[in-house]
Amino acid sequence: MKKELTFSLIGGTMQPEVSSFADFPAILELDDACWALTSISRYAMRADARLLDYLDTDGNGRIRCDEVREAIRFVLEHFASGRGFDAASSVLDFADLAPDHPDSTKIRCAAQNVLEKLGKGGSGSISIDDLRDNRELRANASFAEGGKLPVGDGGSPEAENLIGLICRCLGCPAVGIEEVDRFVSGAAQFMRWRDSPSADREKIFPFGDATRPIVEKADSVEHCVDDYFLQCETLSFLSGADGRAPRRELNADPLDAGEIADVLQKLTLAEPRTDGALDLTAPLHPLYRGALLESFSLAETRKFLDAGRLSRTGWENFKALVAPYRKWRAEKPEFGDFFNDFSASEIAAFAGRAGFSPLEDAIRRNQDVASGIRLLCKALLFQRDMLKFLRNYVSLADLFDSRSMSMLRRGELILDARHFTLITPVENLDSHKRITQGSNICIAYIAVDYGADAKVPVQTMAVGITSGDMKRLFIGKHGVFLDPSGAMLDAVIVDFVEQPVSFWEALKSPFVNFGRMIAEQTDKLFSPSSAQKSLPIVVGNPAAPAAAPSSGLSMLVMSGGIGIAAIGGAVAFIANTLRTVSFLYILCAVAGIFLLFSGPPTIHSLIKLFHRDLGRFLEASGCAVNFPMRLSNRLGYYFTRKPGYRCVDLIPSGKRRTARWIFWSVLLAIALGVAGFFIWRHFRAEDPVPETPVPESFCETSAEDISREEPETSGTPSAPEEKP
């Protein structure tokens, strides 16, 4: 029965679980939209370079999901058992290979060949270390070049001789069937080219065997002869010419070879003449004189001269006569210079492929062995790394597993008493920053020094800061980087993408920024430079009138007194006002001011923290992520942790849930207690005061007291009321 993939919550999203070799068939039928990644840059994947070569079949630098499916099909076709895949074993057991597949025989033969050379013949398994220990495989580049035979591997003197000839002709280090075909084709082309003038030999070789040296000499002086005739035509064209060209003085030290060479480059072949003829008996340019005279020294070429002079017409006739030879020479095959040294019979043997059978048989045998070696290496690497690769491609389970180093992470950074593990490589810093702005993750870019001997001495990496704060992080801060191989390297922060890191940092940031602003203003106000600016400068101008110290001091004292009085009055007013206000109202007012001041930036930071996208962070490094991956607060502590912190994926879920409920229960009890206390205080303050009975003694008042207290009025006084 075919096994189906199960999905689970990985990194906050539902992803397929890839846990064993049995899941490989189901991955082939899984929809591309359900994969965690659909493509990835080779630069972003930390894996064996040969494994990436086998996966990146088109060699474009990216590994797509269709190429991963092709690799899975190779595994399912060539392996009958997945024990080695589940164990990530680097030892290939021949019993695990599919017995019916034809490539399995090649793999076994290649493995037995390697083991016999290592003295381990008869073994039923082979490891990656066995391939690395084989010096012949390491030294012989033929296996990496498609089974080509280098010099010394011919197997017979005839084949060895042909390998040497072909390598010298083509300039290649090894010979395969393709190189043999090119060599034979080149010999046949040379034969056809060499025999083509036989039908019209007199036209192509007008001077017989001397045609080649004469034309080569003429080629060396053709440009200066053409320039000479052009200068003669220019001289005759100029109006008022007296038969001589205007001269320019050229100063040079005759003992300085460099200056003499510069002057000779500026000189013409001969002095231009108005009749347009080149007199070979007159003084000629010393650099071209010999080649020019040799070109017209034969009887066949002297016919173009008239009394030792070469006219423009004679020169053009000479070039027209040698034009067929020049055209035939331009059609010379690619390897014509090499075959010039061989006789016609030898070239015919090369073109007829005579004696090539031993070489071709050796190449085919070597190709079979090389093909088996490549299949063997591919099978070993797939068995060791394929399951781990799929757990970093089809799903991202390894990215959240502290027990194994994910292929998407480049190492661990120790900085600011914390361990940072969310680290990816950066190819282009500006492009990476532009993409990661939308991830809402705080990122520090570090430069890791791998040493001068490394292929890339300094590499830039992006470090996700997912918990804690940014208080002690700055550009130029140094730390150490732990490579997956165990090496400890120097690292320094070179740039930032600032985003909220944690809730407490977001809560404190408005007050920290406000305090920093006050500190900066205070420093500006009380710094020595500002005090010096406020003082009158009288050192450079003694004649300037000095300010009256008494009036300035009195104004200062008066203004200070006014300020102190204002502050005292304000404090008194506030104290008097607070006496009539309940404590609950004061607490509410303070809370309102606090929320008004810190509420908007804190809410904005909380929104960013809630929308932190780990998928966008990975996309900046060349990953095509299918779905957003929210970076929760719990995962933030996983990727950025302090020493002694237990990774979240190692804490049992039950204990984690119990600890969480205890925390929230205690926090709710404290909040309810505080709220109940203030409500009790509020209602107790508003209770009505009971009426106290007034004694009668306080109500008895004599008539004299009443009359004394009553104001005098006009008219008859009223009679006093009787007391009850």
Secondary structure, DSSP 8 states (H G I E B T S, - for coil): ------EEEETTEEEE---SGGGHHHHHHS-GGGSSEEEEEGGG--S-HHHHHHH-TT-SSEEEHHHHHHHHHHHHHHBS--HHHHTT-SEEEGGGB-TT-HHHHHHHHHHHHHHHHTT-TT-SEEEHHHHHH-HHHHH-TTGGGTS-EETT--SSHHHHHHHHHHHHHHT-SEE-HHHHHHHHHHHHHHHHHHHGGGGGHHHH-TTGGGHHHHHHHHHHHHHHHHHHHHHHHHHHHSTT--SS---------TT-HHHHHHHHHHS-SS---TT--EETTS---TTTHHHHHHHT-SHHHHTTEETTEE-HHHHHHHHHHHHHHHHHHHT--TTHHHHTTS-HHHHHHHHTTTT-HHHHHHHHHHHHHHHHHHHHHHHHHHHHHHHHHHTTTT--GGGG-TTS--TT---EEEETTEEE--EEE-S-HHHHHHHHGGGT-EEEEEEEE--TTSSSSEEEEEEEE-SS-STT--TT-EEEEE-TTS-EEEEEEEEEE-----HHHHHHHHHHHHHHHHHHHHHHHHSHHHHHHHS---SS-TTS----HHHHHHHHHHHHHHHHHHHHHHHHHHHHHHHTS-HHHHHHHHHHHHHHHHHHHHHHHHHHHHT-BHHHHHHTTTEEESS--B--HHHHHHHEE-TT---GGGS-HHHHHHHHHHHHHHHHHHHHHHHHHHHHHHHHHTS--------GGGT---HHHHHHHS---SS---------
